Amino acid sequence: MKVDIIAFSTKGCQKSLDIAGCFPEDEVNLFAKTTADSVGIEKVECSMREWTERSFAECDAIVFVGAVGIAVREIAPFIRNKTVDPAVISVDELGRFCIPILSGHIGGANGIAVRVAGHIGAVPVVTTATDINGKIAIDAWAVNNDLSIVNLHAAKDVAARILSGDPVGFVSDVPVKGDVPPELSADEASTGVYVGNGDARPFETTLRLVPRDCVLGIGCRRDTPEEDIEGMVSRALAEAGISMRNVRAAASIDLKKDEAGLLAFASKHSLPITFYTADELNAVPGEFSKSGFVQSVTAVDCVCERSAVKASRGGRIILRKYAGDGVTVAIAREDFSVDFTRYRK
């Protein structure tokens, strides 16, 4: 996760250093927009509008250390919708209150706020209705379980019925761990949740949640355009009988870590992409396609297949090397289940 933290006073900068300690495994960048002492934190020379626009486009979470009004004014021009907006949290400069103000569920702002508050000793101020009423937030549960939300409007209907106490059903084609919460346990309901890869609609109003259980392994010639990668991936997905909704991540060899087209493709689809060394890929066990030419260039016999398996969680190849337009694509699919013990995180 990439996190930007920005403060507006010396006390705020000091608090930023405390907050950064909450993200030991994440990419954290500290900034200061102040003429006062920034305690060594990089000062922002451009306008706040420019800084926020860049951060909004690049980060998974933004923490404003200062008045909540500053955060609201700065992010307002860049808000699009809850499926793509980053988590935005506001913390006062003394660290007394920690407030998630955007993307509380899908973006994870509520969970991040609770995490930060626990780290610095603040009070988390969470205001979303499902959370304060102790009910499942179906969109947050979906994100925590690597599920794509197909129809956001239905998610709103489900949430409204949960809050009003109306019956909501639940059907899953994948294994379920933990007890299904009472809010989703209605035997008969006109509104409900379906988890699976099919097009089933077991309820009059069905919230479809698709497992993100596939990983793309991608190889390409140098300077391959994004549109060529996009086209080959689309054809590969169609060949495998799945869609981009099923894709959780992508991977390739480290020789491609600066490949503009590949990076642009991953960014367009909000896919984390991992690059592995030749040694790491060659160490992946299994039977893979072989290419003498690829071996001579990369020291790996099949970049796409090995990358897909390496980046997956014990996945198996469901589509072997699929090639064209200077691009190779392979797809690995993971074993998948959903877990209701995750829903209050």
TORKOL-4160 file (C-alpha; in steps of 0.2 Angstrom, whole numbers, padded with zeros to 4 digits, m for minus):
345
<pt num="1" X="0000" Y="0000" Z="0000"/>
<pt num="2" X="0006" Y="0017" Z="m0004"/>
<pt num="3" X="0002" Y="0031" Z="0009"/>
<pt num="4" X="0005" Y="0049" Z="0008"/>
<pt num="5" X="0005" Y="0059" Z="0024"/>
<pt num="6" X="0005" Y="0078" Z="0024"/>
<pt num="7" X="0005" Y="0090" Z="0039"/>
<pt num="8" X="0003" Y="0109" Z="0040"/>
<pt num="9" X="0013" Y="0114" Z="0056"/>
<pt num="10" X="0028" Y="0109" Z="0067"/>
<pt num="11" X="0017" Y="0099" Z="0079"/>
<pt num="12" X="0008" Y="0091" Z="0064"/>
<pt num="13" X="0025" Y="0086" Z="0057"/>
<pt num="14" X="0030" Y="0078" Z="0073"/>
<pt num="15" X="0013" Y="0069" Z="0073"/>
<pt num="16" X="0016" Y="0063" Z="0055"/>
<pt num="17" X="0032" Y="0054" Z="0061"/>
<pt num="18" X="0022" Y="0045" Z="0074"/>
<pt num="19" X="0008" Y="0040" Z="0061"/>
<pt num="20" X="0021" Y="0034" Z="0049"/>
<pt num="21" X="0026" Y="0021" Z="0062"/>
<pt num="22" X="0009" Y="0013" Z="0059"/>
<pt num="23" X="0014" Y="0007" Z="0042"/>
<pt num="24" X="0030" Y="m0003" Z="0044"/>
<pt num="25" X="0027" Y="m0014" Z="0028"/>
<pt num="26" X="0020" Y="0000" Z="0017"/>
<pt num="27" X="0027" Y="0013" Z="0006"/>
<pt num="28" X="0025" Y="0029" Z="0016"/>
<pt num="29" X="0030" Y="0047" Z="0010"/>
<pt num="30" X="0030" Y="0062" Z="0022"/>
<pt num="31" X="0026" Y="0080" Z="0017"/>
<pt num="32" X="0025" Y="0097" Z="0025"/>
<pt num="33" X="0015" Y="0112" Z="0018"/>
<pt num="34" X="0021" Y="0125" Z="0031"/>
<pt num="35" X="0034" Y="0139" Z="0033"/>
<pt num="36" X="0038" Y="0133" Z="0051"/>
<pt num="37" X="0050" Y="0120" Z="0056"/>
<pt num="38" X="0046" Y="0104" Z="0047"/>
<pt num="39" X="0057" Y="0093" Z="0058"/>
<pt num="40" X="0066" Y="0087" Z="0043"/>
<pt num="41" X="0051" Y="0082" Z="0033"/>
<pt num="42" X="0051" Y="0087" Z="0014"/>
<pt num="43" X="0042" Y="0103" Z="0011"/>
<pt num="44" X="0029" Y="0105" Z="m0003"/>
<pt num="45" X="0034" Y="0119" Z="m0015"/>
<pt num="46" X="0020" Y="0117" Z="m0027"/>
<pt num="47" X="0002" Y="0122" Z="m0023"/>
<pt num="48" X="m0009" Y="0110" Z="m0012"/>
<pt num="49" X="m0021" Y="0108" Z="m0027"/>
<pt num="50" X="m0006" Y="0101" Z="m0037"/>
<pt num="51" X="0000" Y="0090" Z="m0023"/>
<pt num="52" X="m0017" Y="0083" Z="m0019"/>
<pt num="53" X="m0021" Y="0079" Z="m0038"/>
<pt num="54" X="m0004" Y="0069" Z="m0039"/>
<pt num="55" X="m0007" Y="0060" Z="m0022"/>
<pt num="56" X="m0025" Y="0056" Z="m0026"/>
<pt num="57" X="m0020" Y="0048" Z="m0043"/>
<pt num="58" X="m0005" Y="0038" Z="m0036"/>
<pt num="59" X="m0009" Y="0033" Z="m0018"/>
<pt num="60" X="m0020" Y="0020" Z="m0009"/>
<pt num="61" X="m0022" Y="0031" Z="0006"/>
<pt num="62" X="m0019" Y="0049" Z="0011"/>
<pt num="63" X="m0018" Y="0056" Z="0029"/>
<pt num="64" X="m0020" Y="0074" Z="0032"/>
<pt num="65" X="m0013" Y="0080" Z="0048"/>
<pt num="66" X="m0022" Y="0096" Z="0052"/>
<pt num="67" X="m0040" Y="0103" Z="0052"/>
<pt num="68" X="m0053" Y="0091" Z="0043"/>
<pt num="69" X="m0059" Y="0106" Z="0033"/>
<pt num="70" X="m0042" Y="0107" Z="0025"/>
<pt num="71" X="m0043" Y="0089" Z="0019"/>
<pt num="72" X="m0061" Y="0092" Z="0013"/>
<pt num="73" X="m0057" Y="0107" Z="0003"/>
<pt num="74" X="m0042" Y="0099" Z="m0005"/>
<pt num="75" X="m0049" Y="0083" Z="m0011"/>
<pt num="76" X="m0066" Y="0089" Z="m0017"/>
<pt num="77" X="m0061" Y="0093" Z="m0035"/>
<pt num="78" X="m0054" Y="0075" Z="m0037"/>
<pt num="79" X="m0067" Y="0064" Z="m0030"/>
<pt num="80" X="m0074" Y="0052" Z="m0043"/>
<pt num="81" X="m0083" Y="0037" Z="m0035"/>
<pt num="82" X="m0081" Y="0025" Z="m0020"/>
<pt num="83" X="m0074" Y="0011" Z="m0031"/>
<pt num="84" X="m0058" Y="0021" Z="m0036"/>
<pt num="85" X="m0055" Y="0035" Z="m0024"/>
<pt num="86" X="m0041" Y="0032" Z="m0011"/>
<pt num="87" X="m0044" Y="0031" Z="0007"/>
<pt num="88" X="m0043" Y="0048" Z="0015"/>
<pt num="89" X="m0040" Y="0051" Z="0034"/>
<pt num="90" X="m0039" Y="0067" Z="0044"/>
<pt num="91" X="m0029" Y="0067" Z="0061"/>
<pt num="92" X="m0028" Y="0083" Z="0071"/>
<pt num="93" X="m0010" Y="0089" Z="0075"/>
<pt num="94" X="m0011" Y="0083" Z="0093"/>
<pt num="95" X="m0017" Y="0066" Z="0088"/>
<pt num="96" X="m0033" Y="0067" Z="0098"/>
<pt num="97" X="m0045" Y="0061" Z="0084"/>
<pt num="98" X="m0043" Y="0051" Z="0068"/>
<pt num="99" X="m0057" Y="0053" Z="0056"/>
<pt num="100" X="m0060" Y="0043" Z="0040"/>
<pt num="101" X="m0068" Y="0055" Z="0027"/>
<pt num="102" X="m0068" Y="0046" Z="0011"/>
<pt num="103" X="m0069" Y="0028" Z="0005"/>
<pt num="104" X="m0072" Y="0021" Z="0022"/>
<pt num="105" X="m0077" Y="0004" Z="0016"/>
<pt num="106" X="m0070" Y="0000" Z="m0001"/>
<pt num="107" X="m0055" Y="0010" Z="0000"/>
<pt num="108" X="m0052" Y="0004" Z="0018"/>
<pt num="109" X="m0052" Y="0021" Z="0027"/>
<pt num="110" X="m0062" Y="0015" Z="0042"/>
<pt num="111" X="m0050" Y="0001" Z="0045"/>
<pt num="112" X="m0035" Y="0012" Z="0042"/>
<pt num="113" X="m0042" Y="0025" Z="0054"/>
<pt num="114" X="m0044" Y="0013" Z="0068"/>
<pt num="115" X="m0027" Y="0006" Z="0065"/>
<pt num="116" X="m0019" Y="0023" Z="0066"/>
<pt num="117" X="m0029" Y="0028" Z="0081"/>
<pt num="118" X="m0023" Y="0013" Z="0090"/>
<pt num="119" X="m0005" Y="0016" Z="0086"/>
<pt num="120" X="m0005" Y="0035" Z="0091"/>
<pt num="121" X="m0018" Y="0034" Z="0105"/>
<pt num="122" X="m0032" Y="0044" Z="0096"/>
<pt num="123" X="m0051" Y="0042" Z="0096"/>
<pt num="124" X="m0056" Y="0034" Z="0079"/>
<pt num="125" X="m0072" Y="0044" Z="0073"/>
<pt num="126" X="m0081" Y="0032" Z="0062"/>
<pt num="127" X="m0098" Y="0037" Z="0056"/>
<pt num="128" X="m0103" Y="0025" Z="0043"/>
<pt num="129" X="m0121" Y="0018" Z="0047"/>
<pt num="130" X="m0117" Y="m0001" Z="0046"/>
<pt num="131" X="m0101" Y="0001" Z="0057"/>
<pt num="132" X="m0110" Y="0011" Z="0071"/>
<pt num="133" X="m0125" Y="m0001" Z="0071"/>
<pt num="134" X="m0113" Y="m0016" Z="0072"/>
<pt num="135" X="m0119" Y="m0023" Z="0056"/>
<pt num="136" X="m0109" Y="m0031" Z="0042"/>
<pt num="137" X="m0103" Y="m0018" Z="0029"/>
<pt num="138" X="m0105" Y="m0029" Z="0013"/>
<pt num="139" X="m0094" Y="m0018" Z="0002"/>
<pt num="140" X="m0080" Y="m0019" Z="0015"/>
<pt num="141" X="m0082" Y="m0037" Z="0017"/>
<pt num="142" X="m0081" Y="m0040" Z="m0002"/>
<pt num="143" X="m0065" Y="m0030" Z="m0003"/>
<pt num="144" X="m0057" Y="m0039" Z="0012"/>
<pt num="145" X="m0061" Y="m0056" Z="0004"/>
<pt num="146" X="m0054" Y="m0051" Z="m0014"/>
<pt num="147" X="m0071" Y="m0050" Z="m0022"/>
<pt num="148" X="m0076" Y="m0039" Z="m0036"/>
<pt num="149" X="m0092" Y="m0029" Z="m0034"/>
<pt num="150" X="m0102" Y="m0031" Z="m0050"/>
<pt num="151" X="m0117" Y="m0019" Z="m0047"/>
<pt num="152" X="m0114" Y="m0006" Z="m0034"/>
<pt num="153" X="m0132" Y="0000" Z="m0034"/>
<pt num="154" X="m0137" Y="m0018" Z="m0027"/>
<pt num="155" X="m0124" Y="m0016" Z="m0014"/>
<pt num="156" X="m0133" Y="0000" Z="m0008"/>
<pt num="157" X="m0149" Y="m0009" Z="m0008"/>
<pt num="158" X="m0142" Y="m0023" Z="0002"/>
<pt num="159" X="m0134" Y="m0011" Z="0015"/>
<pt num="160" X="m0151" Y="m0002" Z="0017"/>
<pt num="161" X="m0160" Y="m0018" Z="0020"/>
<pt num="162" X="m0148" Y="m0024" Z="0033"/>
<pt num="163" X="m0149" Y="m0007" Z="0042"/>
<pt num="164" X="m0168" Y="m0008" Z="0042"/>
<pt num="165" X="m0169" Y="m0026" Z="0048"/>
<pt num="166" X="m0177" Y="m0032" Z="0032"/>
<pt num="167" X="m0172" Y="m0050" Z="0026"/>
<pt num="168" X="m0157" Y="m0052" Z="0015"/>
<pt num="169" X="m0151" Y="m0069" Z="0008"/>
<pt num="170" X="m0134" Y="m0076" Z="0004"/>
<pt num="171" X="m0129" Y="m0089" Z="m0009"/>
<pt num="172" X="m0111" Y="m0094" Z="m0013"/>
<pt num="173" X="m0103" Y="m0106" Z="m0026"/>
<pt num="174" X="m0087" Y="m0105" Z="m0016"/>
<pt num="175" X="m0083" Y="m0112" Z="0001"/>
<pt num="176" X="m0088" Y="m0101" Z="0016"/>
<pt num="177" X="m0078" Y="m0100" Z="0032"/>
<pt num="178" X="m0085" Y="m0094" Z="0048"/>
<pt num="179" X="m0104" Y="m0091" Z="0052"/>
<pt num="180" X="m0114" Y="m0081" Z="0040"/>
<pt num="181" X="m0120" Y="m0066" Z="0050"/>
<pt num="182" X="m0139" Y="m0065" Z="0055"/>
<pt num="183" X="m0141" Y="m0050" Z="0043"/>
<pt num="184" X="m0138" Y="m0062" Z="0028"/>
<pt num="185" X="m0147" Y="m0077" Z="0035"/>
<pt num="186" X="m0164" Y="m0075" Z="0028"/>
<pt num="187" X="m0172" Y="m0091" Z="0021"/>
<pt num="188" X="m0183" Y="m0081" Z="0010"/>
<pt num="189" X="m0178" Y="m0064" Z="0003"/>
<pt num="190" X="m0181" Y="m0053" Z="m0012"/>
<pt num="191" X="m0164" Y="m0046" Z="m0010"/>
<pt num="192" X="m0148" Y="m0055" Z="m0007"/>
<pt num="193" X="m0129" Y="m0058" Z="m0011"/>
<pt num="194" X="m0122" Y="m0070" Z="m0023"/>
<pt num="195" X="m0104" Y="m0075" Z="m0023"/>
<pt num="196" X="m0097" Y="m0085" Z="m0038"/>
<pt num="197" X="m0091" Y="m0084" Z="m0056"/>
<pt num="198" X="m0108" Y="m0088" Z="m0064"/>
<pt num="199" X="m0122" Y="m0076" Z="m0070"/>
<pt num="200" X="m0134" Y="m0083" Z="m0057"/>
<pt num="201" X="m0147" Y="m0071" Z="m0050"/>
<pt num="202" X="m0155" Y="m0080" Z="m0036"/>
<pt num="203" X="m0164" Y="m0065" Z="m0029"/>
<pt num="204" X="m0175" Y="m0052" Z="m0037"/>
<pt num="205" X="m0161" Y="m0039" Z="m0032"/>
<pt num="206" X="m0145" Y="m0049" Z="m0032"/>
<pt num="207" X="m0128" Y="m0041" Z="m0027"/>
<pt num="208" X="m0115" Y="m0051" Z="m0038"/>
<pt num="209" X="m0098" Y="m0053" Z="m0030"/>
<pt num="210" X="m0085" Y="m0061" Z="m0041"/>
<pt num="211" X="m0069" Y="m0070" Z="m0034"/>
<pt num="212" X="m0053" Y="m0061" Z="m0039"/>
<pt num="213" X="m0044" Y="m0077" Z="m0039"/>
<pt num="214" X="m0033" Y="m0076" Z="m0055"/>
<pt num="215" X="m0016" Y="m0069" Z="m0058"/>
<pt num="216" X="m0009" Y="m0064" Z="m0075"/>
<pt num="217" X="0009" Y="m0068" Z="m0080"/>
<pt num="218" X="0014" Y="m0056" Z="m0094"/>
<pt num="219" X="0029" Y="m0055" Z="m0105"/>
<pt num="220" X="0032" Y="m0043" Z="m0119"/>
<pt num="221" X="0045" Y="m0036" Z="m0131"/>
<pt num="222" X="0053" Y="m0020" Z="m0127"/>
<pt num="223" X="0042" Y="m0004" Z="m0129"/>
<pt num="224" X="0026" Y="m0014" Z="m0132"/>
<pt num="225" X="0012" Y="m0002" Z="m0132"/>
<pt num="226" X="m0001" Y="m0003" Z="m0119"/>
<pt num="227" X="m0015" Y="m0006" Z="m0131"/>
<pt num="228" X="m0006" Y="m0021" Z="m0138"/>
<pt num="229" X="m0005" Y="m0028" Z="m0120"/>
<pt num="230" X="m0023" Y="m0024" Z="m0117"/>
<pt num="231" X="m0028" Y="m0033" Z="m0132"/>
<pt num="232" X="m0019" Y="m0049" Z="m0129"/>
<pt num="233" X="m0024" Y="m0049" Z="m0111"/>
<pt num="234" X="m0042" Y="m0047" Z="m0116"/>
<pt num="235" X="m0041" Y="m0062" Z="m0129"/>
<pt num="236" X="m0032" Y="m0073" Z="m0116"/>
<pt num="237" X="m0046" Y="m0069" Z="m0103"/>
<pt num="238" X="m0059" Y="m0074" Z="m0116"/>
<pt num="239" X="m0050" Y="m0090" Z="m0120"/>
<pt num="240" X="m0049" Y="m0094" Z="m0102"/>
<pt num="241" X="m0068" Y="m0090" Z="m0100"/>
<pt num="242" X="m0065" Y="m0077" Z="m0087"/>
<pt num="243" X="m0065" Y="m0058" Z="m0086"/>
<pt num="244" X="m0055" Y="m0044" Z="m0079"/>
<pt num="245" X="m0066" Y="m0044" Z="m0063"/>
<pt num="246" X="m0057" Y="m0061" Z="m0059"/>
<pt num="247" X="m0040" Y="m0054" Z="m0059"/>
<pt num="248" X="m0031" Y="m0050" Z="m0043"/>
<pt num="249" X="m0014" Y="m0046" Z="m0048"/>
<pt num="250" X="m0001" Y="m0047" Z="m0062"/>
<pt num="251" X="0018" Y="m0052" Z="m0063"/>
<pt num="252" X="0033" Y="m0052" Z="m0075"/>
<pt num="253" X="0052" Y="m0053" Z="m0075"/>
<pt num="254" X="0062" Y="m0038" Z="m0067"/>
<pt num="255" X="0069" Y="m0034" Z="m0085"/>
<pt num="256" X="0051" Y="m0027" Z="m0088"/>
<pt num="257" X="0050" Y="m0016" Z="m0072"/>
<pt num="258" X="0052" Y="0000" Z="m0082"/>
<pt num="259" X="0041" Y="m0006" Z="m0097"/>
<pt num="260" X="0029" Y="0009" Z="m0099"/>
<pt num="261" X="0015" Y="0000" Z="m0108"/>
<pt num="262" X="0015" Y="m0014" Z="m0095"/>
<pt num="263" X="0015" Y="m0002" Z="m0081"/>
<pt num="264" X="0001" Y="0008" Z="m0089"/>
<pt num="265" X="m0009" Y="m0007" Z="m0091"/>
<pt num="266" X="m0008" Y="m0012" Z="m0073"/>
<pt num="267" X="m0011" Y="0006" Z="m0067"/>
<pt num="268" X="m0027" Y="0007" Z="m0078"/>
<pt num="269" X="m0034" Y="m0009" Z="m0070"/>
<pt num="270" X="m0028" Y="m0005" Z="m0053"/>
<pt num="271" X="m0018" Y="m0021" Z="m0052"/>
<pt num="272" X="m0003" Y="m0023" Z="m0041"/>
<pt num="273" X="0011" Y="m0029" Z="m0052"/>
<pt num="274" X="0026" Y="m0039" Z="m0045"/>
<pt num="275" X="0043" Y="m0041" Z="m0055"/>
<pt num="276" X="0054" Y="m0056" Z="m0051"/>
<pt num="277" X="0072" Y="m0060" Z="m0055"/>
<pt num="278" X="0077" Y="m0074" Z="m0067"/>
<pt num="279" X="0083" Y="m0084" Z="m0052"/>
<pt num="280" X="0066" Y="m0082" Z="m0043"/>
<pt num="281" X="0057" Y="m0088" Z="m0058"/>
<pt num="282" X="0068" Y="m0102" Z="m0062"/>
<pt num="283" X="0065" Y="m0108" Z="m0044"/>
<pt num="284" X="0046" Y="m0110" Z="m0047"/>
<pt num="285" X="0042" Y="m0129" Z="m0047"/>
<pt num="286" X="0031" Y="m0136" Z="m0060"/>
<pt num="287" X="0031" Y="m0140" Z="m0079"/>
<pt num="288" X="0031" Y="m0125" Z="m0090"/>
<pt num="289" X="0032" Y="m0121" Z="m0109"/>
<pt num="290" X="0049" Y="m0118" Z="m0115"/>
<pt num="291" X="0056" Y="m0106" Z="m0127"/>
<pt num="292" X="0075" Y="m0106" Z="m0132"/>
<pt num="293" X="0073" Y="m0088" Z="m0138"/>
<pt num="294" X="0066" Y="m0082" Z="m0122"/>
<pt num="295" X="0079" Y="m0092" Z="m0112"/>
<pt num="296" X="0093" Y="m0083" Z="m0122"/>
<pt num="297" X="0086" Y="m0066" Z="m0119"/>
<pt num="298" X="0079" Y="m0067" Z="m0101"/>
<pt num="299" X="0088" Y="m0083" Z="m0094"/>
<pt num="300" X="0070" Y="m0090" Z="m0091"/>
<pt num="301" X="0062" Y="m0103" Z="m0102"/>
<pt num="302" X="0044" Y="m0096" Z="m0100"/>
<pt num="303" X="0042" Y="m0079" Z="m0091"/>
<pt num="304" X="0023" Y="m0078" Z="m0092"/>
<pt num="305" X="0019" Y="m0095" Z="m0085"/>
<pt num="306" X="0032" Y="m0095" Z="m0071"/>
<pt num="307" X="0027" Y="m0077" Z="m0066"/>
<pt num="308" X="0009" Y="m0081" Z="m0065"/>
<pt num="309" X="0012" Y="m0096" Z="m0053"/>
<pt num="310" X="0025" Y="m0087" Z="m0043"/>
<pt num="311" X="0013" Y="m0072" Z="m0039"/>
<pt num="312" X="m0002" Y="m0083" Z="m0035"/>
<pt num="313" X="m0006" Y="m0090" Z="m0019"/>
<pt num="314" X="m0002" Y="m0108" Z="m0023"/>
<pt num="315" X="m0012" Y="m0106" Z="m0040"/>
<pt num="316" X="m0012" Y="m0118" Z="m0054"/>
<pt num="317" X="m0010" Y="m0113" Z="m0073"/>
<pt num="318" X="m0027" Y="m0112" Z="m0081"/>
<pt num="319" X="m0021" Y="m0104" Z="m0097"/>
<pt num="320" X="m0003" Y="m0108" Z="m0104"/>
<pt num="321" X="0007" Y="m0096" Z="m0114"/>
<pt num="322" X="m0005" Y="m0086" Z="m0125"/>
<pt num="323" X="0005" Y="m0076" Z="m0138"/>
<pt num="324" X="0003" Y="m0063" Z="m0151"/>
<pt num="325" X="0008" Y="m0045" Z="m0155"/>
<pt num="326" X="0024" Y="m0047" Z="m0145"/>
<pt num="327" X="0015" Y="m0051" Z="m0129"/>
<pt num="328" X="0013" Y="m0067" Z="m0120"/>
<pt num="329" X="0000" Y="m0070" Z="m0106"/>
<pt num="330" X="m0003" Y="m0085" Z="m0094"/>
<pt num="331" X="m0016" Y="m0086" Z="m0081"/>
<pt num="332" X="m0015" Y="m0095" Z="m0064"/>
<pt num="333" X="m0030" Y="m0098" Z="m0053"/>
<pt num="334" X="m0030" Y="m0099" Z="m0034"/>
<pt num="335" X="m0040" Y="m0110" Z="m0023"/>
<pt num="336" X="m0053" Y="m0098" Z="m0016"/>
<pt num="337" X="m0065" Y="m0096" Z="m0001"/>
<pt num="338" X="m0074" Y="m0082" Z="0008"/>
<pt num="339" X="m0072" Y="m0079" Z="0026"/>
<pt num="340" X="m0085" Y="m0071" Z="0038"/>
<pt num="341" X="m0072" Y="m0069" Z="0052"/>
<pt num="342" X="m0065" Y="m0054" Z="0041"/>
<pt num="343" X="m0080" Y="m0044" Z="0040"/>
<pt num="344" X="m0077" Y="m0032" Z="0055"/>
<pt num="345" X="m0059" Y="m0028" Z="0051"/>
